[in-house]
Amino acid sequence: MKHICILLLFITASLSAQTVSDLVAQSDDLSMVVFDRQGSFEKLQQAEKLEPDNFDILWRISRSYVDIGEHLPNTTDAEKEKQLEYYQKALDYAERAVKAKPDAFEGYIRRAIANGRVALFKGVWSAIDFVKQVKADCEKAISLSPNDPLPYYILGRTHAKLCEKPKMIRWPLGLGWANMEDAIKNYEKALSLRGNFIMYRLDAARAYIEEDEEEKAKEYLIAISAYPKQDEDDDQYRKDAKDLLEKLK
C-alpha cells in the first residue's frame, strides 16, 4: 500500500510538472508569436496555481504585468492608478523571482524593467532609488548572462533618460554616472546581439540625434523598414522611425 501511495504521488507530481511545462510553453507562444498578452497571462495564472513558487512562472508573470500595464488607458486618475498597480505587481513578482533563483538573470532584468516603469510613472526625479536599482539590476543581469541583449538595452535607455537633465543637477542626487556615451555604448552592445530588433535601433538612433550624429541616425532609421515584426508594438515603432527620418531630411 505504501508503495502504491508513493507511486501515485510520483505520477501526480510528474503530471503537474508536465502541465506546468506545457502552460509555460503555450504562454510563450501566445506572448511572442501571436502577441496575445492577455491569453499568455491567463496561461501563467493557471500554471501558478499548480506551482506558485516556480521561478520560470514568476518572472514571466512579472513580464505579463508590464506588457499589459503599458497598454492600459491612462487618461483618468482611476486609469493611472490601475496602471501603477500593474507595474507594482510586476515588481512584486520580479522580487519573488529573484528570491526563488538568485543566480539567474531573468529575475534581475524583470525587476529592472518593473522598477523602471514605476520610476517613469512616478517621475524619475521623485523615484531616485528606483532608478539606482534599475542600474544595479541591469549590471547584475549582465554579469550573469553577458550575451543577452535586454539588460544592455535597458541600461542604455536609463542613461539616455537621465541625460535629459544636466549633470550638475543630477550629481547631488547620486545620478551623475549617466552619460550619452554609455547610453550609445549599451545600445550598440544590444544591437550586436540582436541587430534587427526595431526598438533597440530606434532608441539608438534617437541617442545619435542627441549627440548630433544625424547621418548615423538616418542610417539606423532607414534600416528599420526592412526588419521583421518581432514585437506587438513594432508597427508603431516603424511609424515613429519613419516620422523621425522625415524630420531629419
Secondary structure, DSSP 8 states (H G I E B T S, - for coil): -HHHHHHHHHHHHHHHHHHHHHHHHHHHHHHHTS--HHHHHHHHHHHHHH-TT-HHHHHHHHHHHHHHHTTS--SSHHHHHHHHHHHHHHHHHHHHHHHH-TT-HHHHHHHHHHHHHHHHHH-GGG-HHHHHHHHHHHHHHHHH-TT-HHHHHHHHHHHHHHTTS-HHHHGGGT-TT--HHHHHHHHHHHHHHSTT-HHHHHHHHHHHHHTT-HHHHHHHHHHHTTS---STTHHHHHHHHHHHHHHH-
